[in-house]
Amino acid sequence: MDETPERQTSRNVASLNQMLKFLRPYLAQLTAAAIALITTASVTLSAGQGLRLLIDKTLTIRSPDVLLVSIGVFTALILLLAAGTYARFYFISWVGERVSADVRQAVYANLVRMHPGFFETNRPTEIMSRITTDTTLLQTVLGASASIALRNALLFVGGVVLLFVTNPKLSAIVLASAPVVVAPIVLFGRRVRRLSRTSQTAIADVGSYAGESLRHIKVVQAFTHEAHDIEMFSGRVASAFDIAVRRIRQRALLIASVMVLTPAAIGAMLWVGGNDVLAGRTSAGELIAFIFYALVVAGSAGAISEVWAEIQRAAGAAERLLELLAVNSLLAEPERPEPPTQPGAIAFDNVSLSYPTRNGEVALRGVDLRMAPGEMVALVGPSGSGKSSLLDLVQRFYDPTQGVVSVSGVDARRLSSSTLRGQVGYVPQNPVVFAGSLRENVLYGAPDASDDEIRHALVGANALEFVEALEEGLDTRIGEDGQGLSGGQRQRLAIARALLTSPRILLMDEPTSALDAQSEETICRTLAELKGRCTILIVAHRLSTAGVADRIVVLDQGRVIAEGTHDSLLRDNELYRDFAEIQRMNGTEEARNVR
């Protein structure tokens, strides 16, 4: 059911209220800003009474000394106003920047622990756009806009009070005209808020599309897709622009309405007040003071109307950020984690897996598989047979739909994620290399490793030679997604990173797919040396890699259909025999080289 504007406004205000918890640690800075705010507002409002006294008293008695004193007091007030403005702006802006950073950090900290399936239905590029653009908008409002709004709110309230103190009759005119001025603020403010949320979503979509295409620029250019991408990007930019124009139009109408209606109300007030001065019912000083306060009130109302749209946009941004803060991982941490009882052991007991984010796609069906500590098992099967899914379950990236996955003798759901994944070294099918130095990438899982340990891991991954050939060695900087490295180099770095952690369990998803024959032979030797020292579960498309394993498991359509040695499977399993024959016909030497 669609929400009414009133309910939407209430919900948005509630979103901003929930953001107040991020302000609590900075009460000292907020108190200093409040003192400065009250001081500057008081000085500004006192100027009206100063004008009244100057006109009715000082200028009437024609005393140069009194005039000089008045100028001195005015100068002191100006200096006090400047100091208060500096303090107000500094502390409010500081809090805005600090809270923005805290919110950004809190959102990222929540998302980085989210189950991987979350990012299959929520695009990371769009999420990152929210983290940057929405928190920046929040910072602007909590900083500059909040300062303007609070200052003008004080001036508005104080000005209204002093209007009645100065001249109740004229104040009644102002009060009667107030609804006429406030009505456009309410009407157009609601429209601006709705369009602001839509605008932020459209901007996030623009950033998401640009980020994805630029991150995969080689594919874009390889398929000469530049013109189409530019056209698609232009469409998204145009859509975001159209929404922004509608929002700007409503905001412009809001400001223009206030600018027209406010002077009209002041004009009516001047006509009545001028007649009173001419008739001797009030003094010129009182009228000037009243005009001053009326201008203060009108200016404050105009300023509040301008920042109100920003506050509405911030409410929408806060709502989106709170959504990211409130989302919970489907992989809940156990309340009382259990310690490992058999380090390195892996067991799948009647395990089935369906992906809810993929329309219930069934990946595994009743899998039973056990691995003893130190054993090496190779998984072989056609694409989509469930090999990578088994590796995901060991790391508890997903929970099985049915059955139990045990790691180190304990149900994976009873282990804390840090304990579980702290035992595992992982080499993904598509090796991930982060922007930064080669050293930072290798040390990713073991930041305290020594240079000797790094060298040993590079040797095991056959990566030392190409690293040492680089002018800056391990300190060589690389771009996002490993730009500047070949596929084989990225894969060897990923293997070195996994080896450096000295894992109890080593998971490798097609670790030699992008390697040349020499590198593959080195990796196979490394795997042979690791056998018995850690449990190795490896997805292998090349049978030369599978041949190093103690046992080969064949999967098809999510089921284990056979297991054994290379020779026994060649003899007894038709699917495995077909794999070997295909590789032989393709000119590979895997089938002949296996032991």
C-alpha positions in Angstrom: 0.0 0.0 0.0 1.3 3.5 -0.9 2.1 5.7 2.1 0.5 9.1 2.5 2.8 12.1 2.5 2.2 12.5 6.2 3.3 9.0 7.0 6.3 9.4 4.6 7.3 12.6 6.3 7.0 11.0 9.7 9.1 8.0 8.6 11.8 10.3 7.3 11.9 12.3 10.4 12.2 9.1 12.4 15.1 8.2 10.1 16.9 11.3 11.1 16.1 10.7 14.8 17.7 7.3 14.6 20.9 9.0 13.3 21.1 10.9 16.6 22.8 7.9 18.2 25.9 8.8 16.1 25.8 12.3 17.7 26.0 11.1 21.3 29.8 10.6 21.5 30.3 14.2 20.5 28.1 16.0 23.1 31.1 18.3 24.2 31.5 19.6 20.6 27.7 20.0 20.3 27.5 21.9 23.6 30.2 24.3 22.4 28.4 24.8 19.1 25.1 25.4 21.0 26.7 28.0 23.2 28.2 29.8 20.2 24.8 29.5 18.4 22.9 31.1 21.3 25.5 33.8 21.6 25.4 34.8 17.9 21.6 34.7 17.8 21.4 36.9 21.0 23.9 39.4 19.5 21.9 39.6 16.3 18.6 40.1 18.0 20.0 42.7 20.4 20.8 44.9 17.4 17.1 45.7 17.0 16.9 47.2 20.4 20.2 49.0 19.8 18.7 50.6 16.7 15.6 51.7 18.7 17.7 53.3 21.4 20.0 54.9 18.9 17.2 56.6 17.0 14.9 57.5 20.0 17.6 58.4 22.6 21.1 59.0 21.2 20.2 60.9 18.0 17.5 62.9 19.9 19.8 64.3 22.6 22.5 65.0 19.9 25.4 63.9 22.1 28.7 63.0 20.3 30.0 61.2 23.4 26.9 59.0 23.7 27.1 58.3 19.9 30.8 57.3 20.3 29.9 54.9 23.2 27.1 53.5 21.0 29.6 52.9 18.1 32.0 51.2 20.6 29.3 48.9 21.9 28.3 48.1 18.3 31.9 47.3 17.4 32.3 45.0 20.4 29.1 43.2 19.5 30.4 42.7 15.9 33.6 41.2 17.2 31.6 38.9 19.6 29.4 37.9 16.7 32.4 37.1 14.5 34.0 34.9 17.2 30.7 33.1 17.9 30.2 32.5 14.2 33.6 31.0 13.9 33.1 28.7 16.8 29.6 27.7 15.6 30.7 26.9 12.1 33.8 25.0 13.2 32.2 22.8 15.8 29.0 22.0 13.7 31.1 21.3 10.6 33.5 19.1 12.6 30.6 17.1 14.0 29.1 16.7 10.5 32.4 15.4 9.1 32.9 13.1 12.1 29.4 11.6 12.1 29.5 11.1 8.3 32.8 9.2 8.7 31.3 7.1 11.6 28.1 6.3 9.6 30.2 5.3 6.5 32.4 3.1 8.7 29.4 1.5 10.5 27.7 0.7 7.2 30.8 -0.8 5.7 31.6 -2.8 8.8 28.1 -4.3 8.6 28.2 -5.0 4.9 31.7 -6.6 4.9 30.3 -9.3 7.3 27.2 -9.9 5.2 26.6 -13.4 3.6 27.8 -13.5 0.0 24.3 -14.1 -1.3 23.3 -10.6 -0.3 25.5 -9.2 -3.0 23.9 -11.3 -5.7 20.7 -9.3 -5.3 22.2 -6.0 -4.2 24.8 -4.6 -6.6 28.1 -3.7 -4.7 28.6 -0.7 -7.0 25.2 0.7 -6.1 25.9 0.1 -2.4 29.2 1.9 -2.6 27.5 4.8 -4.3 25.1 5.0 -1.4 28.0 4.9 1.1 29.7 7.8 -0.6 26.9 10.0 -1.9 24.4 9.5 0.8 26.9 10.0 3.6 28.3 13.1 1.9 24.8 14.5 1.7 24.3 13.6 5.4 27.5 15.4 6.3 26.5 18.5 4.4 23.2 18.7 6.3 24.6 17.9 9.7 27.3 20.4 9.1 26.5 23.6 7.1 22.7 23.1 6.6 22.1 22.1 10.3 24.1 25.2 11.4 22.0 27.5 9.2 18.8 25.8 10.2 19.4 26.0 13.9 20.7 29.6 13.8 17.7 30.8 11.8 15.3 28.8 14.0 16.6 30.7 17.1 16.4 34.0 15.2 12.9 33.2 14.1 11.6 32.4 17.6 13.5 35.3 19.2 12.4 37.7 16.5 8.7 36.7 16.9 8.9 37.3 20.7 10.6 40.7 20.2 8.1 41.6 17.6 5.3 41.3 20.1 7.4 43.1 22.8 8.0 46.0 20.4 4.6 46.4 18.9 1.7 43.9 19.5 -0.6 45.5 16.9 1.9 45.1 14.0 2.8 41.7 15.3 -0.8 40.6 14.8 -0.5 41.5 11.1 2.7 39.3 10.9 1.0 36.5 12.7 -2.0 36.6 10.4 0.2 36.5 7.3 2.3 33.6 8.6 0.1 30.8 7.3 0.3 32.3 3.8 4.1 32.1 3.9 4.3 28.7 5.6 1.8 26.9 3.3 4.2 26.8 0.3 6.9 25.4 2.5 4.8 22.5 3.5 3.3 21.9 0.0 6.5 22.1 -2.0 8.7 20.6 0.7 6.8 17.3 0.4 7.3 17.2 -3.3 11.0 18.0 -3.0 11.4 15.2 -0.5 9.8 12.6 -2.7 11.8 13.7 -5.7 15.0 13.8 -3.7 14.9 10.1 -2.8 14.2 9.2 -6.5 17.1 11.5 -7.6 19.5 9.8 -5.2 18.5 6.4 -6.5 19.0 7.6 -10.1 22.5 9.0 -9.2 23.5 5.7 -7.6 22.4 3.9 -10.8 24.6 6.2 -12.8 27.6 5.6 -10.6 27.0 1.8 -10.6 26.9 1.6 -14.4 30.0 3.7 -14.9 31.9 1.8 -12.3 31.1 -1.6 -13.8 32.0 -0.7 -17.3 35.2 1.1 -16.4 36.3 -1.8 -14.2 35.9 -4.2 -17.1 37.2 -1.8 -19.7 39.1 -4.4 -21.7 35.9 -6.4 -22.3 34.1 -3.2 -23.3 36.8 -2.3 -25.8 37.3 -5.9 -27.1 33.7 -6.0 -28.2 33.8 -2.4 -29.5 31.0 -1.7 -27.1 32.1 1.9 -26.3 29.4 3.6 -28.4 26.6 1.4 -26.9 27.9 1.9 -23.3 28.1 5.7 -23.9 24.5 5.6 -25.2 23.3 3.6 -22.2 25.2 5.8 -19.8 23.8 8.9 -21.4 20.3 7.5 -20.9 20.9 7.0 -17.2 22.4 10.5 -16.9 19.5 12.0 -18.8 17.0 10.2 -16.5 18.9 11.4 -13.4 19.0 14.9 -14.9 15.2 14.9 -15.6 14.4 13.9 -12.0 16.9 16.5 -10.7 15.2 19.2 -12.8 11.8 18.3 -11.4 13.2 18.5 -7.9 14.9 21.9 -8.7 11.7 23.2 -10.2 9.8 22.4 -7.0 12.5 23.8 -4.8 12.7 27.0 -6.9 8.9 27.4 -6.6 9.3 27.0 -2.9 11.9 29.7 -2.6 10.1 32.0 -5.0 6.8 31.7 -3.1 8.5 32.7 0.1 10.3 35.6 -1.6 7.1 37.0 -3.0 4.8 36.5 0.0 7.2 37.7 2.6 7.8 41.2 1.2 4.0 41.5 0.6 3.4 40.9 4.3 6.1 43.4 5.2 4.6 46.0 2.9 1.3 45.7 4.6 3.0 46.0 8.0 4.9 49.1 6.8 1.7 50.8 5.7 0.1 50.3 9.0 3.2 51.2 11.0 3.9 54.3 8.9 0.5 55.6 9.6 1.0 55.0 13.3 4.2 57.0 13.3 2.6 59.9 11.4 -0.3 59.9 13.9 2.1 59.8 16.9 0.9 56.4 18.2 4.4 54.9 18.0 8.0 56.2 17.7 10.2 56.1 14.7 12.7 54.0 16.7 10.1 51.4 17.6 9.0 51.2 13.9 12.7 50.7 12.8 13.2 48.1 15.5 10.0 46.3 14.4 11.1 46.4 10.8 14.4 45.0 11.8 12.8 42.1 13.6 10.3 41.5 10.8 13.2 41.3 8.4 15.0 38.9 10.7 11.9 36.7 11.0 11.3 36.8 7.2 15.0 36.1 6.5 15.0 33.3 8.9 11.9 31.8 7.4 13.4 32.1 3.9 16.7 30.5 5.0 14.8 27.6 6.7 12.7 27.1 3.6 15.9 26.7 1.6 17.6 24.2 3.9 14.3 22.4 4.5 14.7 20.7 1.1 18.3 19.7 2.1 16.9 18.3 5.3 14.3 16.3 3.4 17.1 14.9 1.1 19.1 14.0 4.1 16.1 12.2 5.6 15.9 10.1 2.4 19.7 9.4 2.6 19.5 8.5 6.3 16.7 6.1 5.5 18.7 4.3 2.8 21.8 4.1 5.1 19.7 2.8 8.0 18.4 0.1 5.6 22.0 -1.0 5.1 22.8 -0.8 8.8 19.7 -2.9 9.7 20.2 -5.7 7.2 21.3 -8.9 9.0 23.4 -11.7 7.6 21.6 -15.0 7.0 24.6 -16.8 8.4 24.1 -16.0 12.1 27.1 -16.4 14.4 26.6 -19.2 17.0 25.7 -17.9 20.5 28.2 -20.4 22.0 30.8 -21.3 19.5 32.4 -24.7 19.8 36.2 -25.3 19.4 37.5 -27.6 16.7 37.9 -31.2 17.8 39.6 -32.7 14.7 41.6 -30.0 12.9 41.6 -30.4 9.2 38.8 -32.9 8.9 36.0 -32.2 6.5 32.6 -34.1 6.2 29.5 -33.7 4.1 26.6 -35.7 5.4 23.6 -35.9 3.1 24.2 -32.3 2.0 21.9 -30.6 -0.4 22.0 -26.9 -1.4 19.6 -24.6 -3.2 20.3 -21.0 -3.9 17.4 -18.8 -2.8 18.8 -15.8 -4.7 18.9 -17.9 -7.9 15.3 -18.9 -8.1 15.8 -21.9 -6.0 18.5 -23.4 -8.3 19.6 -26.8 -6.9 23.4 -27.0 -6.7 23.9 -30.2 -4.6 21.8 -33.2 -4.0 22.4 -35.6 -1.1 26.2 -35.4 -1.1 28.1 -37.7 1.3 31.9 -37.1 1.4 34.5 -37.4 4.1 38.1 -36.2 4.2 40.6 -37.1 6.8 43.1 -34.5 8.1 46.0 -34.2 5.6 44.2 -35.9 2.8 44.1 -34.4 -0.7 40.9 -34.8 -2.7 40.3 -33.6 -6.2 36.8 -32.7 -7.5 36.1 -33.4 -11.1 33.0 -32.9 -13.2 31.3 -30.8 -15.8 30.5 -27.1 -15.2 27.5 -26.6 -12.9 28.0 -30.0 -11.2 28.5 -28.4 -7.8 32.2 -28.5 -7.3 32.6 -24.8 -6.3 29.5 -25.1 -4.1 31.3 -27.6 -2.0 34.2 -25.2 -1.4 31.7 -22.5 -0.5 30.0 -24.7 2.1 33.4 -25.5 3.7 33.9 -21.8 4.3 30.3 -21.3 5.2 29.5 -18.8 2.5 26.2 -20.5 2.5 24.4 -23.0 4.8 23.2 -26.3 3.3 19.5 -26.6 2.6 19.7 -30.1 4.0 22.3 -32.1 5.9 25.4 -31.1 7.8 28.8 -29.8 6.8 31.4 -30.5 9.4 34.8 -28.7 9.5 37.5 -29.8 11.9 35.0 -32.2 13.5 32.3 -29.6 14.3 29.2 -28.6 12.4 30.3 -25.4 10.5 27.3 -23.6 12.0 28.6 -24.2 15.5 32.0 -22.6 14.7 32.6 -18.9 14.8 33.3 -17.5 11.3 36.8 -16.3 12.4 37.7 -19.8 13.8 36.4 -21.6 10.7 37.9 -19.3 8.1 41.1 -18.8 10.0 41.9 -22.5 9.3 41.3 -22.2 5.6 43.5 -21.0 2.7 41.5 -20.2 -0.4 42.4 -19.8 -4.1 39.3 -18.8 -6.1 38.6 -19.7 -9.6 39.0 -16.1 -10.7 42.0 -14.9 -8.7 41.4 -11.7 -6.9 44.2 -9.1 -6.7 43.5 -5.8 -5.0 44.8 -2.4 -6.0 48.1 -1.7 -4.1 51.5 -3.4 -3.9 52.3 -7.0 -4.6 53.5 -7.3 -1.0 50.2 -6.1 0.4 48.4 -8.7 -1.8 50.6 -11.6 -0.7 50.3 -10.5 3.0 46.5 -10.2 2.8 45.9 -13.2 4.9 49.0 -13.1 7.1 50.0 -9.4 7.6 52.8 -10.3 10.1 54.6 -12.9 7.9 58.4 -12.4 7.6 60.3 -11.9 4.4 61.6 -15.5 4.5 58.0 -16.8 4.8 56.9 -14.6 1.9 59.8 -15.9 -0.3 58.9 -19.5 0.6 55.3 -18.9 -0.4 56.3 -17.3 -3.7 58.6 -20.2 -4.5 55.8 -22.7 -3.8 53.5 -20.7 -6.1 56.2 -20.4 -8.8 55.8 -16.6 -8.5 59.3 -15.6 -7.2 60.9 -15.3 -10.7 58.4 -12.9 -12.2 58.2 -10.8 -8.9 62.0 -10.5 -8.8 62.1 -9.5 -12.5 60.0 -6.4 -11.7 62.0 -3.2 -11.1 60.4 -2.6 -7.7 59.8 -6.3 -6.8 57.2 -6.8 -4.1 56.7 -3.1 -3.8 55.4 -2.8 -7.4 52.1 -1.1 -7.5 49.2 -2.6 -9.5 45.8 -1.3 -10.4 42.3 -2.5 -9.4 41.6 -6.1 -10.2 45.3 -6.7 -10.8 45.6 -4.4 -13.8 49.1 -4.7 -15.1 49.5 -8.4 -14.4 48.7 -11.4 -16.7 46.1 -13.9 -15.7 48.8 -16.5 -14.8 50.6 -13.9 -12.6 47.4 -13.1 -10.8 46.7 -16.8 -10.2 50.2 -17.4 -8.8 49.9 -14.4 -6.5 46.6 -15.8 -5.2 48.2 -19.2 -4.6 51.1 -17.6 -2.7 48.7 -15.6 -0.6 46.9 -18.9 0.4 50.1 -20.7 1.1 51.5 -17.9 3.3 48.7 -18.5 5.8 49.9 -22.1 6.5 46.3 -23.3 6.5 44.9 -26.4 8.1 42.6 -26.7 5.1 43.6 -25.6 1.6 40.7 -25.0 -0.9 41.7 -24.4 -4.5 39.2 -23.8 -7.3 40.9 -24.6 -10.6 44.3 -23.2 -9.4 46.2 -24.1 -12.6 43.6 -23.0 -15.2 45.6 -19.9 -16.3 49.1 -21.3 -15.8 51.6 -22.5 -18.4 52.9 -26.1 -18.3 56.0 -25.2 -16.3 54.1 -23.3 -13.6 51.5 -26.0 -13.5 54.2 -28.6 -12.8 55.7 -26.5 -10.0 52.2 -26.1 -8.4 51.7 -29.9 -8.6 55.0 -30.4 -6.9 54.0 -28.0 -4.2 50.7 -29.8 -3.7 52.5 -33.1 -3.4 54.7 -31.6 -0.7 51.7 -30.2 1.2 49.9 -33.6 1.2 49.8 -34.8 4.8 50.6 -31.4 6.2 47.2 -29.9 5.4 43.9 -31.1 4.0 43.5 -30.1 0.4 40.2 -29.9 -1.5 40.8 -29.0 -5.1 38.5 -28.4 -8.1 40.5 -29.7 -11.1 39.6 -29.5 -14.7 43.1 -30.6 -15.7 43.6 -34.3 -14.9 47.3 -33.8 -14.3 46.4 -31.7 -11.2 43.8 -34.3 -10.1 46.4 -37.0 -10.5 48.4 -35.7 -7.6 45.4 -36.2 -5.2 44.9 -39.2 -2.9 41.4 -39.5 -4.2 39.4 -38.2 -7.1 35.6 -37.5 -6.6 33.5 -37.2 -9.8 30.3 -35.0 -9.6 27.5 -34.7 -12.0 24.3 -32.6 -11.6 25.0 -32.0 -7.9 25.6 -35.6 -7.0 28.7 -37.7 -6.3 28.6 -40.4 -8.9 32.1 -42.0 -8.4 35.3 -41.7 -6.5 38.7 -43.5 -6.6 42.1 -43.2 -8.2 42.8 -42.0 -11.7 43.3 -45.6 -13.0 40.2 -47.0 -11.3 38.0 -44.2 -12.6 39.4 -44.6 -16.1 38.4 -48.2 -15.9 35.0 -47.9 -14.1 33.5 -44.4 -14.8 32.4 -43.4 -18.2 32.2 -39.6 -17.5 35.8 -39.5 -16.1 36.9 -41.6 -19.1 35.3 -39.0 -21.4 37.2 -36.2 -19.7 40.5 -38.0 -20.2 39.7 -38.7 -23.8 38.7 -35.1 -24.5 41.9 -33.8 -22.9 44.0 -36.3 -24.9 42.3 -35.3 -28.2 42.9 -31.6 -27.4 46.6 -32.3 -27.3 47.0 -32.1 -23.5 49.3 -34.5 -21.6 47.4 -34.7 -18.4 46.1 -38.2 -18.8 49.5 -39.5 -19.7 51.4 -37.7 -17.0 49.3 -38.6 -14.0 50.6 -41.2 -11.6 
